[in-house]
Amino acid sequence: MTDVRKFAFLGILVPLGLGLASIGCGSKSSETGTGGSNGSGGSGHGGSGGSSATGGSAGAVAPTTGCLASDPPPSADIANFASGALDGGLQVMGGVFTYGDTPKPSYSLMPGSIEITNGVVVSAKNHYQGFGFYFNGNMAGTDCIDASSYTGVQFDISGSLMGDLCTVQFSINDSEHADMTTPGTPAADGGFVPNDPKASGPMGAYAPQLQIGSMITSTKTTIQVPFSGSGANVPVGGLPADTAIDTHRIEGVQWQMTSPLMGDGAATECDLDITISNLKFYK
């Protein structure tokens, strides 16, 4: 059984196109960060971040906890990486984050796609290496995305995963599966700025995950991941348990490579090289 990785933001994540952001399930902008291991049963890393601005947009849904507001995306597109830009100018995107032990995943942009690479040596502990995008509703850092008019998220993926028992998980991160209990950076009043102002979940919360390692091949494949329902591609697990992804408060999406423990298999190293394109919501 693999542990679940939750990344904790210590600042506002860097806007897309400007650099890496910290690990976390929340919203902040920090160049570095470390992940904590929470939960059991799936192997994923839940959460997404955003910028720290406050206030929602007119007509936005106003949740009682977590996201200050939740705005519908301007279109189904999340990121098309047009002209080699991270967000392709799409407003739903807030930023990019990576997390994990050194070396963290790295990425390179190409017109229409993004390539993510990472390699870690198997050791006496599991390694959780992740990459993802956080969303900002109308570019306000405490806003989520209301994707309730859509069925789920889809993307094209190709590449390779090398190493016995090395796995890859995909998750759609929402407010209710993001830990609201972990304090972040000290505030002027002596308190703390939350790691994730969008979070409304309990301690150890993490998003349901879909195992996609077997779907990664040299041939480009379109993967559709529904928010809920039944079928092979529905994310499972998560904490709170038996709680569906809150489609009204989506924070972001992420991909994670999880290594086995030394001695669990023949692998001495996990190596990931994937290319992602056409990231969008679908109906």
Helices and strands as residue ranges (DSSP letters): E 4-7, E 35-38, E 45-46, E 69-71, E 77-79, G 82-84, E 93-99, E 106-110, E 113-121, E 128-135, E 143-145, E 152-162, E 167-174, G 175-177, E 183-186, E 192-194, E 209-211, G 213-215, E 221-226, E 250-258, E 269-282
